[in-house]
Amino acid sequence: MFGILLFILVLAAWFFLVWGVIKTSLSNLKEHAEDRIFMVKTFWILFSGSILWLMVGSTRFFMGLPAWGYFIFFFGLAWETYVFYKKIKTMPRK
């Protein structure tokens, strides 16, 4: 039960962190509609990817491998966040 709550808490924290990055970036890019669309699409792709990592990690957790479940989940979440950061860094500015 504690593991599930921890997963949900970390996922919620990550969601608000990435949403804050997007919101700040959108306010800086008001005149570029295609950049806003790109960022929102990227966010939802990464969010759905983190749900996938959560499912894989929780499956490992419920199979009796809690350490591997946490590792898979946090590694996947870190990877998704890194990819999102790289996409924002390399996004062309007009």
C-alpha positions, 0 to 999 in steps of 0.5 A: 500500500505504501509503495502505491502511494509513493508511486502516486506521490512521485508521479504527481510531483513530476506532473506539476514540475513538467506542467510548470516548465510548460506553463512558463515556456508557453508564456514566453512563446505566446506568438509561436503557436506551433511551438506551444502545440509541440510542447503540449504534445511532448508533455502528453507523450512523456506523461503517458510514457511515465504511466507506462513506466509506472505500470511496469514498475508496479508489476515488478513491485507486486511480483515480489521485487520491490527494489527492481520495481522502484528502480525501473519506475524512477529510471524510466521517469528520469529518462522521460524527463531528460528527453523532455528537457533535451527537446525544450533545449533544442527547440528552435527559437524564432 
